[in-house]
Amino acid sequence: MDLQDMRAALAEFVDQREWRQFHTPKNLAMALAGEAGELVTLFQWLTPEEAERIMEDPQTATQVRHEIADVLSYLIRLADVLDIDLAAVLQEKIRLNEQRYPVHLARGTADKYDRLPTDGDC
């Protein structure tokens, strides 16, 4: 299933239930944030090592997969309602980040682009 198939499947699911009236940009953004929060709670208080192994427990792995699916579905719905081409905007953002984070300046650091040294500092 590609992104367009997912968009179509979700739109059909929503239409069958007459939920478009509830799928305003505000409501979808709030639902997306809520689902992202539910995903975060699965990792809350875990050590980095425990987080790396989270998928080893079948019950927790199922929860993680379901929350990621919820996040993805609301993101796709929000993009659909706002008429945003997710693939195109992702490509655009990658190009922007390639400029913001040149490999020779960003490799191995988690610094934000405005904290990286400039070419003149190297």
C-alpha positions in Angstrom: 0.0 0.0 0.0 1.5 3.3 -1.0 0.8 6.7 0.4 -2.0 7.4 -2.1 -3.6 4.1 -1.3 -3.5 4.9 2.4 -5.0 8.3 1.8 -7.8 6.8 -0.3 -8.5 4.0 2.2 -8.7 6.5 5.1 -11.0 8.8 3.1 -13.3 5.9 2.3 -13.3 4.8 6.0 -14.2 8.4 7.1 -16.8 8.8 4.4 -18.6 5.6 5.3 -19.0 6.9 8.8 -19.8 10.5 7.8 -16.9 11.8 9.9 -15.7 14.5 7.4 -17.7 17.0 9.5 -15.4 16.2 12.4 -12.1 16.1 10.4 -11.3 19.8 10.5 -7.7 20.8 10.4 -7.8 21.8 14.1 -9.4 18.6 15.2 -7.0 16.5 13.1 -4.0 18.4 14.4 -5.2 17.9 18.0 -5.9 14.2 17.4 -2.4 13.8 15.8 -0.8 15.4 18.9 -2.9 13.2 21.2 -1.8 10.0 19.4 1.8 11.2 19.3 1.5 11.7 23.1 0.2 8.1 23.5 3.2 6.8 21.6 5.5 8.9 23.8 4.0 7.4 27.0 5.1 4.0 25.9 8.7 5.2 26.0 8.4 7.5 29.0 10.7 6.5 31.9 12.6 3.9 29.8 16.3 4.0 29.7 17.9 4.4 26.3 18.7 0.7 26.4 15.2 -0.3 27.3 13.8 1.9 24.5 16.1 0.1 22.1 14.6 -3.2 23.1 10.9 -2.1 23.3 9.8 -4.3 20.4 11.1 -7.4 22.1 7.9 -7.6 24.3 5.1 -8.8 22.0 2.3 -6.9 23.9 4.3 -3.6 24.0 5.4 -4.1 20.4 1.7 -4.3 19.4 1.0 -1.1 21.3 3.9 0.7 19.6 2.7 -0.4 16.2 -0.9 0.6 16.9 0.1 4.1 18.1 2.4 4.6 15.1 -0.5 3.6 12.9 -2.7 6.1 14.7 -0.1 8.9 14.2 0.3 8.0 10.6 -3.4 7.9 9.9 -4.1 11.3 11.4 -1.1 12.8 9.6 -2.4 11.5 6.3 -5.9 12.7 7.0 -4.6 16.2 8.0 -2.5 16.4 4.8 -5.5 15.2 2.8 -7.8 17.8 4.3 -5.2 20.6 3.7 -4.5 19.3 0.2 -0.8 18.7 1.0 1.2 16.2 -1.0 3.2 14.5 1.7 5.7 13.0 -0.7 6.4 16.3 -2.3 6.6 18.2 0.9 9.0 15.6 2.4 11.3 15.9 -0.6 11.2 19.7 -0.2 12.1 19.5 3.5 14.9 17.0 2.8 16.4 19.5 0.3 16.1 22.3 2.8 17.7 20.3 5.5 20.5 19.3 3.2 21.3 23.0 2.9 20.9 23.6 6.7 22.9 20.6 7.7 25.8 20.2 5.3 27.5 16.8 5.8 30.9 18.3 6.6 29.4 20.4 9.3 26.7 18.2 10.7 28.2 14.8 10.7 28.2 13.3 14.2 26.5 16.2 16.0 22.9 16.7 17.1 23.3 20.5 17.1 20.6 22.5 15.5 21.5 24.1 12.1 21.9 27.6 13.7 24.4 26.2 16.1 26.7 24.5 13.6 30.0 26.1 12.7 30.0 28.0 9.4 32.3 27.1 6.6 34.6 30.0 7.7 34.9 28.4 11.2 36.3 25.1 9.9 
